[in-house]
Amino acid sequence: MASTLIPEPEVVVIPAKTKKSFLRKLGKFVLWFVVIIAVSEIGLRFFGYGSYTIYVPDQRLLWVPRPGHGVTEVNHLPITISTDRFRYPQALGTKAPGDVRIFTFGDSVTMGWGVSDEQTYSAQLEKLLKSNCTQNKVQVISAGANAYPAGLAEERIKKVVEDGYQPDIVIMAYSFNIGFVEHMPELQGVEREKFLGRVRVKSYIRRSAIYNFLIEDLLRELVYYRLRNAMMKGSWTTEKEKTSVNLERYRAGLESTRQFCLSHHVPLVLLLLPSENQGDEMHPYQKAMMEFAAANQVPLVNAMEGFRSIDQTGMFLDHVHPTAAGHKLLAEELARTIEGSAEYAAACRK
């Protein structure tokens, strides 16, 4: 049998000069890439990027804002997070006898998306209440946090009371995150730790000005809102199809909060928020909040009626986030209810 000769593979020899040329080009590319990234990171910081609020992991609340000064994601206006992790200009000490301390709870609307420290409805409510209360100090502290569903707002109410902040009244606003992240407070074990790990990673990434600019700015308008609207239809705007509604869980959370406030002698006020140009149609969760308040004699401020009665031009930044003018209207709606409360009257009677 004749043997078959297998040809030896051809060995391509790259000249040393070519290798050096390639490495030099690669080195220059990497160097210029690093320079461009560094210059972009530094340059964007002059325009407010890299100064957004950082959210850090919390075993109970999953994420909470880190103390410090920064700017809002939209409009780049001043935002102050106190050492207590509230949007308030100062740390809270022991409440003096006779003073009135009110906390607001909710999502990014309550935290004040796109408005300055002085423009949030909490800050404007404090100013209104102070004008009619010359004898004692009035504080209205925002304990809202971006993306909080109702479950986390309810949990934060309990934590504020248990931590000894001594609220005289708590205001819980409607959350537009219901149905989107409402399951997150229920995460347990490994799943909860994984989620906290993701919060931790994002807390570092979000310090980058380039990330702020690309993801939190450009892609927010082009991608984020569209994806969110598709994933949580009917929550941001009532005109969309209503899916994934779990009213029993929502009502149970409201009842748990009501019972907790009763047991700690802290009055609860509910704030029903509208979306932009919302008509008479209500999302099931909005309707559930209204029905719960009526059935359980919980004071409810229906801001939907106030917004429906006016021209809404200039009142919203997007689907749900009010402008400073919108926050002013919310503060005025709340002030009427708070000024009629026994707690405010006792401290501020003339």
Secondary structure as UniProt FT lines:
FT   HELIX           16..45
FT   TURN            46..50
FT   STRAND          55..58
FT   TURN            59..61
FT   STRAND          62..65
FT   STRAND          68..71
FT   TURN            73..76
FT   STRAND          78..81
FT   TURN            83..84
FT   TURN            97..98
FT   STRAND          100..105
FT   HELIX           108..111
FT   TURN            112..114
FT   HELIX           117..119
FT   HELIX           121..131
FT   STRAND          138..142
FT   TURN            146..147
FT   HELIX           150..162
FT   TURN            163..164
FT   STRAND          169..173
FT   TURN            176..180
FT   TURN            182..183
FT   HELIX           184..186
FT   HELIX           189..205
FT   TURN            206..207
FT   HELIX           209..211
FT   HELIX           212..218
FT   HELIX           220..224
FT   HELIX           225..231
FT   TURN            232..235
FT   TURN            238..239
FT   HELIX           247..263
FT   TURN            264..265
FT   STRAND          268..272
FT   TURN            276..277
FT   HELIX           284..295
FT   TURN            296..297
FT   STRAND          300..302
FT   HELIX           303..308
FT   TURN            313..314
FT   HELIX           324..339
FT   HELIX           342..348
//
